[in-house]
Amino acid sequence: MIVTVLLSAACTCLAMALPASGNTGGIDFRRTEKTVLKVTVDGELLSVTWHKGGYLLRPNRPEDQIVNVYIPSNATKSSPVMLYVDNAGWLNNHYRSDTVVDGASYSSDSDEKVATALKKGYVIVSYGCRSRGNGPADGQHLGHSPATMTDTKAVVRYLKYNRKRLPAGDVDKIIVTGISGGGALSTLIAASGNSPDFFESLYEVGAAGIYMRKDGSFCSERDCGDDVYGVIAYCPITDLGHACAAYEWLYHDTRRALCLAGEEHYDFVDEKDLLNASAELAAMYPGYIDSLGLKDRSGKVLDSGNFREFIASLMKEELDRALSVKGSTAMLAEANGVDEEGIRRTNNGWLRFDADGKVIYDFDKHLYYVAKYTPLKPAPAFSNKSLFGAPVNEDTLFGSTSQASSPFNRYSWNHDSMANGAGKDDTGLDWDSFLLTEDGQRLLMQLKMSSAVDYLIEGTSDTAPFWYVRHGMDDRDTSFAVEALLFAAIWNNGKVRDADTRFEFFQNHNGDYDIPEAYGWLESVLH
């Protein structure tokens, strides 16, 4: 029998609502395991209290759905809360207890984010949750979208539910941060605060502050919401529904040139088929850009006719900034140096300087340079498991719980060749027909619930007011078009108060390389 109860003084109970459960032990901070850690930060001894516990009333993967709250002795009730996302490729969210390690020595001189956060007295939160890397449980695939997003939102709700129980930390100043898939997850959380799209999935696992009304609809307590204050994200793999088209729209000519030069080859796909797929995907992107109505900072509407120029202008801005910081000699040395794989890179003229020392930038040569030294992903880049089983794809993020994976765009759906219960080959439905079905509508919602861009453009969620996003100029793991579109969507959202977004000179697919700058930005927006 379900009984209406008051969950917490921190949340005003809705009389019309039914609670997720009458037992709040799974989300009560007072029931966490408590351990005092002794660490050294920049040579100074610091005490850190580690709290470990569950954050859900009905976890379905309890071995992972655990949260760590690390409270340094210099933290106060006004300290921001740093929510660290560990989610490379939307795969790695297994629970870890080593975010802060007893007896460890941390140095902010090496730009360690843990050292910087502890030294500043920030509360650090890390957690585990469901992800697409989980195997099936009783034949059910529980890691599909929106599982990872839902669990992350539940952690935010857990912190807000326990706002009066936490000895330190301002839960109205939560900053979510991550890299790659974690960057995408971080931006999604920041963009979609308190979106009703997630209420049912939050209720299913027993997240704090979520109720089912008597009519079967769901509602949320505002004081226990999942909105956050800000985000620090690096190279987010986002906008997956359009990411394959964006990749080929940007790189199709480059891919063709590389093939002609004999510098691109894949054992699992024929070159002709690859280029045909690339061309078909590239043709899908202009219409998407034109449909959005986004504007640049000057108010100029962005469309398929000027979007490449827009991306190139952002790159040029970064090169001019880098010139003022590094100087031309250092920049050329990096462009001509030996990369992390030990490969000697040679500047093909994408970066030059005129007689006055000003930057001369060639966008097309830049794309060729990036792809020559870090091979492009095959076409389609993100949804290809059902085509040729490429080792990197995001198909396992989507589908019903009975499916291990699902193609998730027009090209991969219509060309599916795997017996997976999805695709035109198994359903007899082409992409447009499939989208009219209940399963098709569910897939579209799964895509939306993984994309910050959708929520930023929709504009109805409680979007985080403060954004810091970086993507490397040497990063081909997603299209520069995806990141430029994300930047524009951030700028166009009226709830965003401060947006520090840019491409970063000569960084590849990584993050946390600018901790002093990132945390300096954070300090500026906290007051």
Secondary structure as a PSIPRED ss2 file (coil, helix, strand):
# PSIPRED VFORMAT (PSIPRED V4.0)

   1 M C   1.000  0.000  0.000
   2 I C   1.000  0.000  0.000
   3 V C   1.000  0.000  0.000
   4 T C   1.000  0.000  0.000
   5 V C   1.000  0.000  0.000
   6 L C   1.000  0.000  0.000
   7 L C   1.000  0.000  0.000
   8 S E   0.000  0.000  1.000
   9 A C   1.000  0.000  0.000
  10 A C   1.000  0.000  0.000
  11 C E   0.000  0.000  1.000
  12 T C   1.000  0.000  0.000
  13 C C   1.000  0.000  0.000
  14 L C   1.000  0.000  0.000
  15 A C   1.000  0.000  0.000
  16 M C   1.000  0.000  0.000
  17 A E   0.000  0.000  1.000
  18 L E   0.000  0.000  1.000
  19 P C   1.000  0.000  0.000
  20 A C   1.000  0.000  0.000
  21 S C   1.000  0.000  0.000
  22 G C   1.000  0.000  0.000
  23 N C   1.000  0.000  0.000
  24 T C   1.000  0.000  0.000
  25 G H   0.000  1.000  0.000
  26 G H   0.000  1.000  0.000
  27 I H   0.000  1.000  0.000
  28 D C   1.000  0.000  0.000
  29 F H   0.000  1.000  0.000
  30 R H   0.000  1.000  0.000
  31 R H   0.000  1.000  0.000
  32 T C   1.000  0.000  0.000
  33 E E   0.000  0.000  1.000
  34 K E   0.000  0.000  1.000
  35 T E   0.000  0.000  1.000
  36 V E   0.000  0.000  1.000
  37 L E   0.000  0.000  1.000
  38 K E   0.000  0.000  1.000
  39 V E   0.000  0.000  1.000
  40 T E   0.000  0.000  1.000
  41 V E   0.000  0.000  1.000
  42 D C   1.000  0.000  0.000
  43 G C   1.000  0.000  0.000
  44 E E   0.000  0.000  1.000
  45 L E   0.000  0.000  1.000
  46 L E   0.000  0.000  1.000
  47 S E   0.000  0.000  1.000
  48 V E   0.000  0.000  1.000
  49 T E   0.000  0.000  1.000
  50 W E   0.000  0.000  1.000
  51 H E   0.000  0.000  1.000
  52 K E   0.000  0.000  1.000
  53 G E   0.000  0.000  1.000
  54 G E   0.000  0.000  1.000
  55 Y C   1.000  0.000  0.000
  56 L C   1.000  0.000  0.000
  57 L C   1.000  0.000  0.000
  58 R C   1.000  0.000  0.000
  59 P C   1.000  0.000  0.000
  60 N C   1.000  0.000  0.000
  61 R C   1.000  0.000  0.000
  62 P C   1.000  0.000  0.000
  63 E C   1.000  0.000  0.000
  64 D C   1.000  0.000  0.000
  65 Q C   1.000  0.000  0.000
  66 I E   0.000  0.000  1.000
  67 V E   0.000  0.000  1.000
  68 N E   0.000  0.000  1.000
  69 V E   0.000  0.000  1.000
  70 Y E   0.000  0.000  1.000
  71 I E   0.000  0.000  1.000
  72 P E   0.000  0.000  1.000
  73 S C   1.000  0.000  0.000
  74 N C   1.000  0.000  0.000
  75 A C   1.000  0.000  0.000
  76 T C   1.000  0.000  0.000
  77 K C   1.000  0.000  0.000
  78 S C   1.000  0.000  0.000
  79 S C   1.000  0.000  0.000
  80 P C   1.000  0.000  0.000
  81 V E   0.000  0.000  1.000
  82 M E   0.000  0.000  1.000
  83 L E   0.000  0.000  1.000
  84 Y E   0.000  0.000  1.000
  85 V C   1.000  0.000  0.000
  86 D C   1.000  0.000  0.000
  87 N C   1.000  0.000  0.000
  88 A H   0.000  1.000  0.000
  89 G H   0.000  1.000  0.000
  90 W H   0.000  1.000  0.000
  91 L C   1.000  0.000  0.000
  92 N C   1.000  0.000  0.000
  93 N C   1.000  0.000  0.000
  94 H C   1.000  0.000  0.000
  95 Y C   1.000  0.000  0.000
  96 R C   1.000  0.000  0.000
  97 S C   1.000  0.000  0.000
  98 D C   1.000  0.000  0.000
  99 T C   1.000  0.000  0.000
 100 V C   1.000  0.000  0.000
 101 V C   1.000  0.000  0.000
 102 D C   1.000  0.000  0.000
 103 G C   1.000  0.000  0.000
 104 A C   1.000  0.000  0.000
 105 S E   0.000  0.000  1.000
 106 Y E   0.000  0.000  1.000
 107 S C   1.000  0.000  0.000
 108 S H   0.000  1.000  0.000
 109 D H   0.000  1.000  0.000
 110 S H   0.000  1.000  0.000
 111 D C   1.000  0.000  0.000
 112 E C   1.000  0.000  0.000
 113 K H   0.000  1.000  0.000
 114 V H   0.000  1.000  0.000
 115 A H   0.000  1.000  0.000
 116 T H   0.000  1.000  0.000
 117 A H   0.000  1.000  0.000
 118 L H   0.000  1.000  0.000
 119 K H   0.000  1.000  0.000
 120 K H   0.000  1.000  0.000
 121 G C   1.000  0.000  0.000
 122 Y C   1.000  0.000  0.000
 123 V E   0.000  0.000  1.000
 124 I E   0.000  0.000  1.000
 125 V E   0.000  0.000  1.000
 126 S E   0.000  0.000  1.000
 127 Y E   0.000  0.000  1.000
 128 G C   1.000  0.000  0.000
 129 C C   1.000  0.000  0.000
 130 R C   1.000  0.000  0.000
 131 S C   1.000  0.000  0.000
 132 R C   1.000  0.000  0.000
 133 G C   1.000  0.000  0.000
 134 N C   1.000  0.000  0.000
 135 G C   1.000  0.000  0.000
 136 P C   1.000  0.000  0.000
 137 A E   0.000  0.000  1.000
 138 D C   1.000  0.000  0.000
 139 G C   1.000  0.000  0.000
 140 Q E   0.000  0.000  1.000
 141 H C   1.000  0.000  0.000
 142 L C   1.000  0.000  0.000
 143 G C   1.000  0.000  0.000
 144 H C   1.000  0.000  0.000
 145 S C   1.000  0.000  0.000
 146 P C   1.000  0.000  0.000
 147 A H   0.000  1.000  0.000
 148 T H   0.000  1.000  0.000
 149 M H   0.000  1.000  0.000
 150 T H   0.000  1.000  0.000
 151 D H   0.000  1.000  0.000
 152 T H   0.000  1.000  0.000
 153 K H   0.000  1.000  0.000
 154 A H   0.000  1.000  0.000
 155 V H   0.000  1.000  0.000
 156 V H   0.000  1.000  0.000
 157 R H   0.000  1.000  0.000
 158 Y H   0.000  1.000  0.000
 159 L H   0.000  1.000  0.000
 160 K H   0.000  1.000  0.000
 161 Y H   0.000  1.000  0.000
 162 N C   1.000  0.000  0.000
 163 R C   1.000  0.000  0.000
 164 K C   1.000  0.000  0.000
 165 R C   1.000  0.000  0.000
 166 L C   1.000  0.000  0.000
 167 P C   1.000  0.000  0.000
 168 A C   1.000  0.000  0.000
 169 G C   1.000  0.000  0.000
 170 D C   1.000  0.000  0.000
 171 V C   1.000  0.000  0.000
 172 D C   1.000  0.000  0.000
 173 K C   1.000  0.000  0.000
 174 I E   0.000  0.000  1.000
 175 I E   0.000  0.000  1.000
 176 V E   0.000  0.000  1.000
 177 T E   0.000  0.000  1.000
 178 G E   0.000  0.000  1.000
 179 I E   0.000  0.000  1.000
 180 S C   1.000  0.000  0.000
 181 G H   0.000  1.000  0.000
 182 G H   0.000  1.000  0.000
 183 G H   0.000  1.000  0.000
 184 A H   0.000  1.000  0.000
 185 L H   0.000  1.000  0.000
 186 S H   0.000  1.000  0.000
 187 T H   0.000  1.000  0.000
 188 L H   0.000  1.000  0.000
 189 I H   0.000  1.000  0.000
 190 A H   0.000  1.000  0.000
 191 A H   0.000  1.000  0.000
 192 S C   1.000  0.000  0.000
 193 G C   1.000  0.000  0.000
 194 N C   1.000  0.000  0.000
 195 S C   1.000  0.000  0.000
 196 P H   0.000  1.000  0.000
 197 D H   0.000  1.000  0.000
 198 F H   0.000  1.000  0.000
 199 F H   0.000  1.000  0.000
 200 E H   0.000  1.000  0.000
 201 S H   0.000  1.000  0.000
 202 L H   0.000  1.000  0.000
 203 Y H   0.000  1.000  0.000
 204 E H   0.000  1.000  0.000
 205 V H   0.000  1.000  0.000
 206 G C   1.000  0.000  0.000
 207 A C   1.000  0.000  0.000
 208 A C   1.000  0.000  0.000
 209 G C   1.000  0.000  0.000
 210 I E   0.000  0.000  1.000
 211 Y E   0.000  0.000  1.000
 212 M E   0.000  0.000  1.000
 213 R E   0.000  0.000  1.000
 214 K C   1.000  0.000  0.000
 215 D C   1.000  0.000  0.000
 216 G C   1.000  0.000  0.000
 217 S C   1.000  0.000  0.000
 218 F E   0.000  0.000  1.000
 219 C E   0.000  0.000  1.000
 220 S E   0.000  0.000  1.000
 221 E C   1.000  0.000  0.000
 222 R H   0.000  1.000  0.000
 223 D H   0.000  1.000  0.000
 224 C H   0.000  1.000  0.000
 225 G C   1.000  0.000  0.000
 226 D C   1.000  0.000  0.000
 227 D C   1.000  0.000  0.000
 228 V C   1.000  0.000  0.000
 229 Y C   1.000  0.000  0.000
 230 G E   0.000  0.000  1.000
 231 V E   0.000  0.000  1.000
 232 I E   0.000  0.000  1.000
 233 A E   0.000  0.000  1.000
 234 Y E   0.000  0.000  1.000
 235 C C   1.000  0.000  0.000
 236 P C   1.000  0.000  0.000
 237 I C   1.000  0.000  0.000
 238 T C   1.000  0.000  0.000
 239 D C   1.000  0.000  0.000
 240 L H   0.000  1.000  0.000
 241 G H   0.000  1.000  0.000
 242 H H   0.000  1.000  0.000
 243 A H   0.000  1.000  0.000
 244 C H   0.000  1.000  0.000
 245 A H   0.000  1.000  0.000
 246 A H   0.000  1.000  0.000
 247 Y H   0.000  1.000  0.000
 248 E H   0.000  1.000  0.000
 249 W H   0.000  1.000  0.000
 250 L H   0.000  1.000  0.000
 251 Y H   0.000  1.000  0.000
 252 H H   0.000  1.000  0.000
 253 D H   0.000  1.000  0.000
 254 T H   0.000  1.000  0.000
 255 R H   0.000  1.000  0.000
 256 R H   0.000  1.000  0.000
 257 A H   0.000  1.000  0.000
 258 L H   0.000  1.000  0.000
 259 C H   0.000  1.000  0.000
 260 L H   0.000  1.000  0.000
 261 A C   1.000  0.000  0.000
 262 G C   1.000  0.000  0.000
 263 E C   1.000  0.000  0.000
 264 E C   1.000  0.000  0.000
 265 H C   1.000  0.000  0.000
 266 Y C   1.000  0.000  0.000
 267 D C   1.000  0.000  0.000
 268 F C   1.000  0.000  0.000
 269 V C   1.000  0.000  0.000
 270 D C   1.000  0.000  0.000
 271 E H   0.000  1.000  0.000
 272 K H   0.000  1.000  0.000
 273 D H   0.000  1.000  0.000
 274 L H   0.000  1.000  0.000
 275 L H   0.000  1.000  0.000
 276 N H   0.000  1.000  0.000
 277 A H   0.000  1.000  0.000
 278 S H   0.000  1.000  0.000
 279 A H   0.000  1.000  0.000
 280 E H   0.000  1.000  0.000
 281 L H   0.000  1.000  0.000
 282 A H   0.000  1.000  0.000
 283 A C   1.000  0.000  0.000
 284 M C   1.000  0.000  0.000
 285 Y H   0.000  1.000  0.000
 286 P H   0.000  1.000  0.000
 287 G H   0.000  1.000  0.000
 288 Y H   0.000  1.000  0.000
 289 I H   0.000  1.000  0.000
 290 D H   0.000  1.000  0.000
 291 S H   0.000  1.000  0.000
 292 L H   0.000  1.000  0.000
 293 G C   1.000  0.000  0.000
 294 L C   1.000  0.000  0.000
 295 K E   0.000  0.000  1.000
 296 D C   1.000  0.000  0.000
 297 R C   1.000  0.000  0.000
 298 S C   1.000  0.000  0.000
 299 G C   1.000  0.000  0.000
 300 K C   1.000  0.000  0.000
 301 V E   0.000  0.000  1.000
 302 L C   1.000  0.000  0.000
 303 D C   1.000  0.000  0.000
 304 S C   1.000  0.000  0.000
 305 G C   1.000  0.000  0.000
 306 N C   1.000  0.000  0.000
 307 F H   0.000  1.000  0.000
 308 R H   0.000  1.000  0.000
 309 E H   0.000  1.000  0.000
 310 F H   0.000  1.000  0.000
 311 I H   0.000  1.000  0.000
 312 A H   0.000  1.000  0.000
 313 S H   0.000  1.000  0.000
 314 L H   0.000  1.000  0.000
 315 M H   0.000  1.000  0.000
 316 K H   0.000  1.000  0.000
 317 E H   0.000  1.000  0.000
 318 E H   0.000  1.000  0.000
 319 L H   0.000  1.000  0.000
 320 D H   0.000  1.000  0.000
 321 R H   0.000  1.000  0.000
 322 A H   0.000  1.000  0.000
 323 L H   0.000  1.000  0.000
 324 S H   0.000  1.000  0.000
 325 V H   0.000  1.000  0.000
 326 K H   0.000  1.000  0.000
 327 G C   1.000  0.000  0.000
 328 S H   0.000  1.000  0.000
 329 T H   0.000  1.000  0.000
 330 A H   0.000  1.000  0.000
 331 M H   0.000  1.000  0.000
 332 L H   0.000  1.000  0.000
 333 A H   0.000  1.000  0.000
 334 E H   0.000  1.000  0.000
 335 A H   0.000  1.000  0.000
 336 N C   1.000  0.000  0.000
 337 G C   1.000  0.000  0.000
 338 V E   0.000  0.000  1.000
 339 D C   1.000  0.000  0.000
 340 E C   1.000  0.000  0.000
 341 E C   1.000  0.000  0.000
 342 G C   1.000  0.000  0.000
 343 I C   1.000  0.000  0.000
 344 R E   0.000  0.000  1.000
 345 R C   1.000  0.000  0.000
 346 T C   1.000  0.000  0.000
 347 N C   1.000  0.000  0.000
 348 N C   1.000  0.000  0.000
 349 G C   1.000  0.000  0.000
 350 W C   1.000  0.000  0.000
 351 L E   0.000  0.000  1.000
 352 R E   0.000  0.000  1.000
 353 F E   0.000  0.000  1.000
 354 D C   1.000  0.000  0.000
 355 A C   1.000  0.000  0.000
 356 D C   1.000  0.000  0.000
 357 G C   1.000  0.000  0.000
 358 K C   1.000  0.000  0.000
 359 V E   0.000  0.000  1.000
 360 I E   0.000  0.000  1.000
 361 Y E   0.000  0.000  1.000
 362 D C   1.000  0.000  0.000
 363 F H   0.000  1.000  0.000
 364 D H   0.000  1.000  0.000
 365 K H   0.000  1.000  0.000
 366 H H   0.000  1.000  0.000
 367 L H   0.000  1.000  0.000
 368 Y H   0.000  1.000  0.000
 369 Y H   0.000  1.000  0.000
 370 V H   0.000  1.000  0.000
 371 A H   0.000  1.000  0.000
 372 K H   0.000  1.000  0.000
 373 Y H   0.000  1.000  0.000
 374 T C   1.000  0.000  0.000
 375 P C   1.000  0.000  0.000
 376 L C   1.000  0.000  0.000
 377 K C   1.000  0.000  0.000
 378 P C   1.000  0.000  0.000
 379 A C   1.000  0.000  0.000
 380 P C   1.000  0.000  0.000
 381 A C   1.000  0.000  0.000
 382 F C   1.000  0.000  0.000
 383 S C   1.000  0.000  0.000
 384 N C   1.000  0.000  0.000
 385 K H   0.000  1.000  0.000
 386 S H   0.000  1.000  0.000
 387 L H   0.000  1.000  0.000
 388 F H   0.000  1.000  0.000
 389 G C   1.000  0.000  0.000
 390 A C   1.000  0.000  0.000
 391 P C   1.000  0.000  0.000
 392 V C   1.000  0.000  0.000
 393 N C   1.000  0.000  0.000
 394 E C   1.000  0.000  0.000
 395 D H   0.000  1.000  0.000
 396 T H   0.000  1.000  0.000
 397 L H   0.000  1.000  0.000
 398 F C   1.000  0.000  0.000
 399 G C   1.000  0.000  0.000
 400 S C   1.000  0.000  0.000
 401 T C   1.000  0.000  0.000
 402 S C   1.000  0.000  0.000
 403 Q C   1.000  0.000  0.000
 404 A C   1.000  0.000  0.000
 405 S C   1.000  0.000  0.000
 406 S C   1.000  0.000  0.000
 407 P C   1.000  0.000  0.000
 408 F C   1.000  0.000  0.000
 409 N C   1.000  0.000  0.000
 410 R H   0.000  1.000  0.000
 411 Y H   0.000  1.000  0.000
 412 S H   0.000  1.000  0.000
 413 W H   0.000  1.000  0.000
 414 N H   0.000  1.000  0.000
 415 H C   1.000  0.000  0.000
 416 D C   1.000  0.000  0.000
 417 S C   1.000  0.000  0.000
 418 M C   1.000  0.000  0.000
 419 A C   1.000  0.000  0.000
 420 N C   1.000  0.000  0.000
 421 G C   1.000  0.000  0.000
 422 A C   1.000  0.000  0.000
 423 G H   0.000  1.000  0.000
 424 K H   0.000  1.000  0.000
 425 D H   0.000  1.000  0.000
 426 D H   0.000  1.000  0.000
 427 T H   0.000  1.000  0.000
 428 G C   1.000  0.000  0.000
 429 L C   1.000  0.000  0.000
 430 D C   1.000  0.000  0.000
 431 W H   0.000  1.000  0.000
 432 D H   0.000  1.000  0.000
 433 S H   0.000  1.000  0.000
 434 F H   0.000  1.000  0.000
 435 L H   0.000  1.000  0.000
 436 L C   1.000  0.000  0.000
 437 T C   1.000  0.000  0.000
 438 E H   0.000  1.000  0.000
 439 D H   0.000  1.000  0.000
 440 G H   0.000  1.000  0.000
 441 Q H   0.000  1.000  0.000
 442 R H   0.000  1.000  0.000
 443 L H   0.000  1.000  0.000
 444 L H   0.000  1.000  0.000
 445 M H   0.000  1.000  0.000
 446 Q H   0.000  1.000  0.000
 447 L H   0.000  1.000  0.000
 448 K H   0.000  1.000  0.000
 449 M C   1.000  0.000  0.000
 450 S C   1.000  0.000  0.000
 451 S C   1.000  0.000  0.000
 452 A H   0.000  1.000  0.000
 453 V H   0.000  1.000  0.000
 454 D H   0.000  1.000  0.000
 455 Y H   0.000  1.000  0.000
 456 L H   0.000  1.000  0.000
 457 I H   0.000  1.000  0.000
 458 E H   0.000  1.000  0.000
 459 G C   1.000  0.000  0.000
 460 T C   1.000  0.000  0.000
 461 S C   1.000  0.000  0.000
 462 D C   1.000  0.000  0.000
 463 T C   1.000  0.000  0.000
 464 A C   1.000  0.000  0.000
 465 P C   1.000  0.000  0.000
 466 F E   0.000  0.000  1.000
 467 W E   0.000  0.000  1.000
 468 Y E   0.000  0.000  1.000
 469 V E   0.000  0.000  1.000
 470 R E   0.000  0.000  1.000
 471 H E   0.000  0.000  1.000
 472 G E   0.000  0.000  1.000
 473 M C   1.000  0.000  0.000
 474 D C   1.000  0.000  0.000
 475 D C   1.000  0.000  0.000
 476 R C   1.000  0.000  0.000
 477 D C   1.000  0.000  0.000
 478 T C   1.000  0.000  0.000
 479 S C   1.000  0.000  0.000
 480 F H   0.000  1.000  0.000
 481 A H   0.000  1.000  0.000
 482 V H   0.000  1.000  0.000
 483 E H   0.000  1.000  0.000
 484 A H   0.000  1.000  0.000
 485 L H   0.000  1.000  0.000
 486 L H   0.000  1.000  0.000
 487 F H   0.000  1.000  0.000
 488 A H   0.000  1.000  0.000
 489 A H   0.000  1.000  0.000
 490 I H   0.000  1.000  0.000
 491 W H   0.000  1.000  0.000
 492 N H   0.000  1.000  0.000
 493 N C   1.000  0.000  0.000
 494 G C   1.000  0.000  0.000
 495 K C   1.000  0.000  0.000
 496 V C   1.000  0.000  0.000
 497 R C   1.000  0.000  0.000
 498 D E   0.000  0.000  1.000
 499 A E   0.000  0.000  1.000
 500 D E   0.000  0.000  1.000
 501 T E   0.000  0.000  1.000
 502 R E   0.000  0.000  1.000
 503 F E   0.000  0.000  1.000
 504 E E   0.000  0.000  1.000
 505 F C   1.000  0.000  0.000
 506 F C   1.000  0.000  0.000
 507 Q C   1.000  0.000  0.000
 508 N C   1.000  0.000  0.000
 509 H C   1.000  0.000  0.000
 510 N C   1.000  0.000  0.000
 511 G C   1.000  0.000  0.000
 512 D C   1.000  0.000  0.000
 513 Y C   1.000  0.000  0.000
 514 D C   1.000  0.000  0.000
 515 I H   0.000  1.000  0.000
 516 P H   0.000  1.000  0.000
 517 E H   0.000  1.000  0.000
 518 A H   0.000  1.000  0.000
 519 Y H   0.000  1.000  0.000
 520 G H   0.000  1.000  0.000
 521 W H   0.000  1.000  0.000
 522 L H   0.000  1.000  0.000
 523 E H   0.000  1.000  0.000
 524 S H   0.000  1.000  0.000
 525 V H   0.000  1.000  0.000
 526 L C   1.000  0.000  0.000
 527 H C   1.000  0.000  0.000
